[in-house]
Amino acid sequence: MQRDQMLRQLADETFDLLIIGGGITGVGVAREATRRGIRTALVEQRDFAWGTSSRSTKLIHGGLRYLRNLEFGLVRESVVERQKLLRMAPHLVHPLPFVFPVYTGDPDPLWMLKIGLMMYDWFSGKDTQIPHRMARGKAVLQWEPLLKQDGLVGAGIYQDCATDDARLTIEVLQSAVQWGAVAANYAAVTGFRHDASGKLEAVEVEDTLTGQRFPIRAKRVLSACGPWADIVRRMDDPSAPPLLRLTKGVHIAVRRERLPLTNAVTMRGTDGRIMFAIPSGAFTYLGTTDTDYSGRPEDVRVEREDVEYILKAAHKNFPGQKLGFDDVVSAWAGLRPLVRSQAADPSAVSRGYELFPSASGLVTVAGGKLTAFRAMASHIVDYLFPATK
């Protein structure tokens, strides 16, 4: 992509659709729209995938735990999309076996886990490469011998997938550009122009590398800004109520020899929350946390208490490894742009997405999952351009 040429096109042309935000949601919509013949532009204030889309758990998965929240539609859609991505991008989406141990006193007994895994396989259909299996008692240690033995009732063994989230985002963007999208990074939205009736007329953008400012004109404007969605909405309408509940997710990485797992492990934190320990090359990474966040999105950081929380979970599940702060070689923090709800527990908030149209014509997307970005993009383009269905 030639950035200078893209910027000239952004300034000179009128587009059918302008997308604000270069994460997986924005680039996914750009690809879907251009494939339908919609003249599409996209701007990103930093680098592509700089925010949530490079700071996830790096899984393409159905979200087994969402079955407990009765989000059957979300899980089914995610499992179906997982299978499609396995076929479409085998160089980026890799099958990964998971071991989900169950201990005495866990919120979900072994029989409930089995029902959930049966639904998982059913949603996958004939594409299931490795149907789930169950192990009981100490037989689980044949799969992962480092797991805590005390109180071990059994485990489910199933398959999900891992990915490089940032690389996936970039490749989807490259595909969108090949189909004709015009995209530029370090192009920050600074304001909106409205006509006499209050409708959007243009979006003001600044090239943050040169300071040059210019308007972009488009018939429809979609804000796919993730954690910045409320900030962009208030540029359009200062009285717009907040849409998001931001929650912080932190991961840590340790050297593989300190936690030498053969499979990914679905584990529980000291508070019962579902977490993961995932082997990846020379490292194993663990997470994630799920705590409310009220600061500026760009200021999110890993705090000591985040690392302590994850290390306590590691000690609970792998007590013999005695992981400590000195074992942590890397950590990252990201934000989930969840749709606001009254749920007291952040983990109980739906991972689904919603569209919010403004009186000016700006449409904001909030929520969503990495795994289901293709299906979400299709639904969004259907909404914005129903004649293209």
C-alpha positions in Angstrom: 0.0 0.0 0.0 1.3 3.4 -1.0 0.3 5.7 1.9 0.8 9.0 0.1 -1.4 7.9 -2.8 -4.0 6.6 -0.4 -4.1 10.0 1.4 -4.6 11.8 -1.9 -7.5 9.6 -2.8 -9.1 10.1 0.6 -8.9 13.9 0.2 -10.0 14.0 -3.4 -12.8 11.4 -3.8 -16.3 10.9 -2.4 -16.9 7.4 -1.0 -19.9 5.3 -0.4 -18.6 4.3 3.0 -16.0 5.7 5.4 -14.9 3.5 8.3 -13.2 5.0 11.3 -11.0 2.4 13.0 -8.4 0.0 11.7 -8.9 -3.0 14.0 -10.4 -6.3 13.0 -13.9 -5.0 12.9 -13.1 -2.1 10.7 -10.9 -4.0 8.3 -13.4 -6.8 8.2 -16.2 -4.4 7.2 -13.9 -2.8 4.6 -13.3 -6.1 3.0 -16.9 -7.2 3.0 -18.1 -3.8 1.6 -15.5 -3.6 -1.2 -16.3 -7.2 -2.3 -19.9 -6.0 -2.8 -18.8 -3.2 -5.0 -19.1 -0.4 -2.3 -16.5 2.3 -2.7 -14.9 2.2 0.8 -12.4 4.2 2.7 -10.8 3.5 6.1 -8.8 5.7 8.5 -6.9 4.6 11.6 -5.4 7.1 14.1 -2.4 4.9 15.0 -1.1 1.7 13.3 -3.5 -0.9 12.1 -4.4 -3.3 14.9 -2.7 -1.1 17.5 -5.5 -1.4 20.0 -7.6 -4.4 21.1 -6.9 -6.3 17.9 -3.3 -7.0 18.8 -3.8 -7.5 22.6 -6.3 -10.4 22.7 -5.8 -13.9 24.0 -5.0 -14.8 20.3 -7.7 -17.4 20.1 -10.2 -18.2 17.3 -12.7 -20.0 19.5 -16.4 -20.5 20.1 -16.2 -19.3 23.7 -17.2 -22.4 25.6 -17.9 -20.4 28.8 -20.5 -18.2 27.0 -22.8 -21.3 27.0 -23.1 -20.8 30.8 -24.6 -17.3 30.0 -27.0 -18.9 27.6 -25.5 -17.1 24.6 -26.1 -20.0 22.3 -26.3 -17.9 19.2 -23.0 -16.2 19.9 -21.3 -19.5 20.5 -22.8 -21.2 17.4 -21.8 -18.3 15.2 -18.3 -18.3 16.6 -17.8 -22.0 16.1 -19.1 -21.8 12.5 -16.7 -18.9 11.8 -13.8 -20.8 13.5 -14.3 -23.6 11.0 -14.5 -21.3 8.1 -11.3 -19.5 9.1 -9.5 -22.8 9.5 -10.2 -23.4 5.8 -9.6 -19.9 4.6 -6.4 -19.0 6.5 -4.6 -22.2 7.6 -1.4 -20.3 7.8 -2.8 -18.0 10.4 -5.4 -20.1 12.2 -4.0 -23.3 13.8 -5.9 -26.1 15.6 -5.0 -26.2 19.3 -6.1 -29.0 21.7 -7.4 -27.8 25.1 -7.6 -29.6 28.4 -10.4 -28.3 30.7 -9.9 -29.8 34.2 -12.8 -30.0 36.7 -12.1 -30.0 40.4 -14.3 -30.7 43.4 -16.3 -27.5 44.2 -16.0 -26.0 40.7 -19.1 -24.0 39.5 -19.6 -26.4 36.6 -19.5 -30.2 37.3 -18.1 -32.6 34.8 -21.4 -33.6 33.4 -22.3 -30.0 32.6 -18.9 -29.6 30.8 -19.7 -32.7 28.7 -23.0 -31.3 27.6 -21.3 -28.0 26.7 -18.6 -29.9 24.6 -21.3 -31.9 22.9 -23.0 -28.7 21.8 -19.6 -27.4 20.7 -19.1 -30.4 18.4 -22.7 -30.2 17.2 -22.2 -26.5 16.2 -19.0 -27.5 14.3 -20.9 -30.1 12.3 -19.0 -32.5 10.0 -16.0 -30.1 10.1 -15.0 -31.2 13.6 -11.5 -32.5 13.2 -11.1 -33.8 16.7 -14.4 -34.5 18.6 -14.2 -33.9 22.3 -13.4 -36.7 24.8 -13.7 -36.9 28.5 -11.1 -38.2 31.0 -11.7 -39.0 34.7 -9.6 -38.7 37.7 -5.8 -39.1 37.4 -6.2 -40.1 33.8 -6.2 -36.3 33.1 -2.6 -36.2 34.0 -1.7 -38.3 31.0 -2.7 -35.1 29.0 -1.1 -32.5 31.3 0.9 -34.0 34.2 1.6 -30.5 35.7 -2.0 -30.0 36.7 -2.9 -29.9 40.4 -3.9 -33.4 41.5 -5.8 -32.7 44.7 -9.6 -32.7 44.0 -9.2 -33.5 40.3 -12.5 -35.0 39.2 -11.8 -35.2 35.4 -11.4 -33.1 32.3 -12.8 -32.4 28.9 -10.4 -32.5 26.0 -11.5 -30.5 23.0 -10.2 -28.4 20.1 -10.2 -24.7 19.4 -7.7 -22.6 17.5 -4.9 -20.1 18.0 -4.0 -17.1 15.7 -1.7 -14.2 15.4 -4.4 -11.5 15.9 -2.4 -8.6 14.5 -1.2 -10.5 11.5 -4.8 -11.6 10.8 -6.0 -8.0 10.9 -3.3 -6.9 8.5 -4.0 -9.7 6.0 -7.7 -8.9 6.1 -6.8 -5.2 5.4 -4.5 -6.2 2.5 -7.4 -8.2 1.0 -9.7 -5.2 1.4 -7.2 -3.0 -0.4 -6.8 -5.6 -3.2 -10.6 -5.4 -3.6 -10.3 -1.6 -3.9 -10.5 -0.1 -0.4 -8.6 3.1 0.3 -6.9 2.9 3.7 -4.5 5.0 5.7 -3.0 4.7 9.2 -1.9 7.7 11.4 -4.9 9.5 10.0 -6.9 10.7 13.1 -10.4 12.0 13.0 -10.5 15.4 14.5 -14.2 16.4 14.0 -17.3 16.2 11.9 -18.9 18.6 9.5 -22.7 18.8 9.4 -25.0 20.4 6.9 -27.9 22.8 7.8 -30.1 19.8 8.8 -27.5 18.3 11.1 -26.6 15.5 8.8 -23.0 14.4 8.3 -21.4 16.2 5.4 -17.7 15.3 5.9 -15.2 13.9 8.4 -12.2 16.0 9.3 -9.0 14.1 9.4 -5.4 14.9 10.3 -2.3 13.2 8.9 -0.5 12.9 12.3 2.9 12.3 10.5 2.8 15.7 8.7 0.1 17.7 10.4 -1.9 18.1 7.2 -5.7 18.3 7.6 -8.4 17.5 5.1 -12.0 16.5 4.9 -13.2 13.1 3.7 -16.7 12.9 2.1 -18.8 9.7 2.3 -22.4 8.8 2.0 -22.3 6.6 5.1 -19.9 6.7 8.0 -19.2 3.8 10.4 -17.3 4.2 13.7 -15.6 0.9 14.4 -13.3 2.5 17.0 -13.4 -0.2 19.7 -12.6 1.4 23.1 -12.6 4.9 21.5 -16.2 4.6 20.3 -17.7 6.9 22.9 -15.0 9.6 22.3 -15.8 9.6 18.5 -19.6 9.7 19.2 -19.1 12.8 21.4 -17.3 14.5 18.5 -20.4 14.1 16.5 -22.8 14.8 19.4 -21.4 16.2 22.6 -24.6 15.1 24.5 -24.4 11.4 23.3 -24.7 9.0 26.2 -22.0 6.5 26.7 -22.4 3.1 25.0 -19.4 1.2 26.4 -18.3 -0.7 29.4 -14.5 -1.0 29.1 -12.9 -4.0 30.8 -9.2 -4.6 30.9 -7.7 -7.9 29.9 -4.0 -8.6 30.9 -1.8 -11.5 29.9 1.6 -12.5 31.0 4.2 -14.7 29.3 6.8 -17.1 30.8 9.4 -19.2 29.3 8.1 -22.5 28.0 10.5 -24.5 30.2 8.9 -22.9 33.3 5.5 -24.1 32.2 6.0 -26.8 29.6 2.5 -27.6 28.5 1.6 -29.9 25.6 -1.9 -28.6 25.3 -3.6 -25.3 26.1 -5.3 -25.5 29.5 -8.7 -23.9 30.3 -8.3 -23.1 34.0 -10.0 -21.2 36.7 -8.7 -18.3 38.7 -8.8 -18.1 42.4 -12.3 -16.4 42.1 -13.6 -19.1 39.7 -13.2 -17.1 36.5 -12.3 -19.0 33.3 -8.7 -18.3 32.2 -6.2 -19.9 29.8 -2.6 -21.1 29.8 -1.5 -21.4 26.2 1.8 -22.8 24.9 3.2 -20.7 22.0 6.7 -21.4 20.6 9.3 -20.7 23.3 6.8 -19.3 25.7 3.6 -20.1 27.5 1.2 -17.2 28.1 -1.5 -17.0 30.7 -4.6 -14.8 31.1 -6.7 -13.0 31.1 -8.0 -10.6 33.7 -11.4 -9.0 33.4 -11.7 -5.8 35.4 -13.6 -2.5 34.8 -11.5 0.3 33.3 -12.3 4.0 33.4 -9.2 5.8 32.1 -8.2 6.9 28.6 -8.0 3.9 26.3 -4.5 4.8 25.2 -3.3 4.8 28.8 -4.2 1.2 29.6 -1.3 -0.5 31.4 -0.3 -3.7 33.1 -0.5 -3.2 36.9 1.2 -5.2 39.6 -2.2 -6.5 40.9 -3.0 -7.8 37.4 0.2 -9.9 37.4 -0.4 -11.1 40.9 -3.9 -12.3 40.0 -2.6 -14.3 37.1 0.3 -15.8 39.1 -2.2 -16.9 41.8 -4.2 -18.6 39.2 -1.1 -20.3 37.9 -0.1 -21.4 41.4 -3.7 -22.8 41.9 -3.6 -24.9 38.7 0.1 -25.7 38.5 1.3 -25.6 42.1 4.5 -27.5 41.5 5.9 -24.9 39.1 5.9 -22.1 41.7 5.8 -19.3 39.1 6.7 -15.9 40.4 7.3 -12.3 39.2 10.9 -13.2 38.1 9.4 -15.7 35.7 7.4 -13.1 33.8 9.2 -12.1 30.6 6.4 -10.1 28.9 2.9 -8.8 29.6 0.3 -6.9 27.6 -3.0 -5.2 28.4 -6.0 -4.6 26.1 -9.5 -3.3 26.5 -12.8 -5.0 25.6 -15.3 -2.5 24.2 -18.4 -4.2 25.7 -21.9 -2.8 25.4 -22.9 -1.3 28.7 -25.0 -3.4 31.0 -26.1 -3.5 34.6 -24.2 -6.8 35.3 -22.1 -6.5 38.4 -19.5 -9.0 37.2 -17.6 -7.8 34.0 -17.3 -11.4 32.9 -21.1 -11.7 32.8 -21.4 -8.9 30.2 -22.3 -10.2 26.7 -19.6 -10.4 24.1 -22.2 -9.8 21.4 -22.2 -6.6 19.4 -24.8 -3.9 18.6 -25.2 -1.0 16.1 -26.1 2.5 17.3 -27.2 5.0 14.7 -27.0 8.7 15.5 -29.3 11.4 14.3 -26.5 12.8 12.1 -26.1 9.5 10.2 -23.1 8.2 12.1 -23.4 4.5 12.9 -21.3 3.1 15.8 -20.6 -0.6 16.4 -19.9 -1.7 20.0 -18.9 -5.1 21.2 -18.1 -8.1 19.2 -15.5 -11.0 19.1 -12.4 -11.5 17.0 -13.5 -14.9 16.0 -16.8 -13.7 14.4 -15.4 -10.7 12.6 -16.5 -12.0 9.2 -20.1 -12.7 10.2 -20.3 -9.3 12.0 -19.0 -7.5 9.0 -21.6 -9.1 6.8 -24.4 -8.1 9.1 -23.1 -4.5 9.4 -22.9 -4.1 5.6 -26.4 -5.5 5.3 -27.5 -2.8 7.7 -25.7 0.0 6.0 -26.5 -1.0 2.4 -29.5 -3.3 2.4 -29.8 -3.2 -1.4 -26.5 -5.2 -1.5 -27.7 -8.2 0.5 
